[in-house]
Amino acid sequence: MIAHLLSVSMTLAGFKPASDLWPESKDLRMQTITRQAGEKDWPFVANSGRLICTKVWGKENVYFAAEGRKEFKYFILLDTNMFQMTVVNFGKNDVLVPMAKASEIVARIRPYVEQGKMLCKHNNGPVVPGAEL
């Protein structure tokens, strides 16, 4: 409630439009990704899912949603900033395969973060076919 009131007052004061602060469904860009046969560095428990990119507070944010899972706990932020990723994804430990070191997590998800950020630059609708990036 407070966040919503703050958003509205900032928008009315001319700071930023509300859509720049919190995305709407039209602001999402999605692409289905699937584990390839023999792929050993696939970081996700699910064999497929969607990369999703949207801007939140003006920053490109990349998410992964496990295919076939509707529960919110299978929807995680992907970021090379481990602190931010840990705070946002707190308690969502069934999406990434277990890894021993934070550096291993970053190395495995970095390509998906970069691919996801390219989705934000794509303007041809919310779903981007695999071959377009």
C-alpha positions as CSV (number, residue, x, y, z in Angstrom):
1,M,0.0,0.0,0.0
2,I,2.7,2.5,1.0
3,A,4.8,1.5,-2.1
4,H,1.7,2.1,-4.3
5,L,1.1,5.5,-2.8
6,L,4.7,6.4,-3.2
7,S,4.6,5.4,-6.8
8,V,1.5,7.4,-7.5
9,S,2.9,10.5,-5.8
10,M,6.2,10.2,-7.6
11,T,4.4,9.9,-10.9
12,L,2.2,12.9,-10.2
13,A,5.2,14.9,-9.1
14,G,6.8,14.2,-12.5
15,F,9.6,11.9,-11.4
16,K,8.9,8.8,-13.4
17,P,5.8,7.2,-15.0
18,A,4.4,4.3,-13.0
19,S,5.2,1.9,-15.8
20,D,8.9,2.7,-15.4
21,L,8.7,1.6,-11.8
22,W,6.5,-1.5,-12.0
23,P,6.1,-3.4,-15.3
24,E,2.8,-4.2,-16.9
25,S,2.2,-7.4,-18.8
26,K,2.9,-5.6,-22.1
27,D,6.4,-4.8,-20.8
28,L,7.4,-8.5,-20.5
29,R,9.6,-10.2,-23.2
30,M,9.8,-14.0,-23.0
31,Q,11.7,-16.7,-24.8
32,T,11.5,-20.5,-24.2
33,I,14.8,-22.2,-23.5
34,T,15.4,-25.9,-23.4
35,R,18.3,-28.0,-22.2
36,Q,20.2,-29.5,-25.1
37,A,21.2,-33.1,-25.1
38,G,24.6,-33.5,-23.4
39,E,24.5,-29.9,-22.0
40,K,26.5,-30.2,-18.7
41,D,26.4,-26.6,-17.4
42,W,22.6,-26.2,-17.5
43,P,21.9,-24.5,-14.2
44,F,18.2,-25.3,-13.8
45,V,16.5,-28.3,-12.3
46,A,13.7,-28.1,-15.0
47,N,14.7,-29.2,-18.5
48,S,13.0,-26.2,-20.0
49,G,11.4,-22.9,-19.0
50,R,11.1,-19.3,-20.1
51,L,13.6,-16.5,-19.8
52,I,11.7,-13.3,-19.0
53,C,13.0,-9.8,-19.2
54,T,11.3,-6.6,-18.0
55,K,12.5,-3.3,-16.6
56,V,11.8,-2.6,-13.0
57,W,12.8,0.8,-11.6
58,G,14.5,1.5,-15.0
59,K,16.8,-1.6,-14.7
60,E,16.6,-4.6,-16.9
61,N,15.7,-7.7,-14.8
62,V,15.9,-11.2,-16.0
63,Y,13.8,-14.1,-14.6
64,F,13.5,-17.8,-15.2
65,A,10.2,-19.6,-14.9
66,A,10.3,-23.4,-14.9
67,E,8.2,-24.9,-17.6
68,G,4.9,-26.4,-16.5
69,R,5.1,-25.0,-13.0
70,K,2.6,-22.3,-12.1
71,E,3.6,-21.8,-8.5
72,F,5.5,-18.5,-7.8
73,K,8.3,-20.4,-6.2
74,Y,9.5,-21.6,-9.6
75,F,9.9,-18.1,-10.9
76,I,13.3,-16.6,-9.9
77,L,15.4,-13.6,-10.6
78,L,18.7,-14.3,-12.5
79,D,21.4,-11.9,-11.7
80,T,25.2,-11.9,-11.5
81,N,24.9,-9.9,-8.2
82,M,24.7,-12.8,-5.8
83,F,23.5,-10.7,-2.9
84,Q,20.5,-9.3,-4.9
85,M,19.7,-12.8,-6.3
86,T,19.8,-14.3,-2.8
87,V,17.5,-11.7,-1.2
88,V,15.0,-11.7,-4.0
89,N,14.9,-15.5,-4.4
90,F,15.0,-16.3,-0.6
91,G,13.4,-19.7,0.0
92,K,13.2,-20.6,-3.7
93,N,15.8,-23.4,-3.6
94,D,14.1,-25.9,-6.1
95,V,14.9,-24.1,-9.3
96,L,18.7,-24.1,-9.6
97,V,20.7,-27.3,-9.4
98,P,22.8,-27.4,-6.2
99,M,26.2,-25.9,-6.7
100,A,29.1,-25.7,-4.2
101,K,30.2,-22.1,-4.8
102,A,28.6,-18.8,-5.6
103,S,31.2,-18.3,-8.4
104,E,29.9,-21.5,-10.1
105,I,26.3,-20.2,-9.9
106,V,27.4,-16.9,-11.5
107,A,29.4,-18.7,-14.2
108,R,26.4,-21.0,-15.1
109,I,23.7,-18.3,-15.2
110,R,25.7,-15.5,-16.8
111,P,24.9,-16.6,-20.4
112,Y,21.2,-16.7,-19.5
113,V,21.3,-13.2,-17.9
114,E,23.0,-11.8,-21.0
115,Q,20.5,-13.6,-23.3
116,G,17.6,-12.3,-21.1
117,K,18.9,-8.7,-21.3
118,M,18.8,-9.0,-25.1
119,L,15.1,-9.8,-24.8
120,C,14.5,-6.4,-23.2
121,K,15.9,-4.7,-26.4
122,H,13.5,-6.7,-28.6
123,N,10.4,-4.7,-29.6
124,N,8.4,-7.3,-31.6
125,G,6.0,-8.4,-29.0
126,P,6.1,-10.3,-25.7
127,V,7.1,-13.8,-27.0
128,V,10.4,-14.0,-28.9
129,P,11.0,-17.1,-31.0
130,G,14.2,-18.9,-30.2
131,A,15.9,-18.1,-33.5
132,E,15.5,-14.3,-33.2
133,L,18.3,-13.7,-30.7
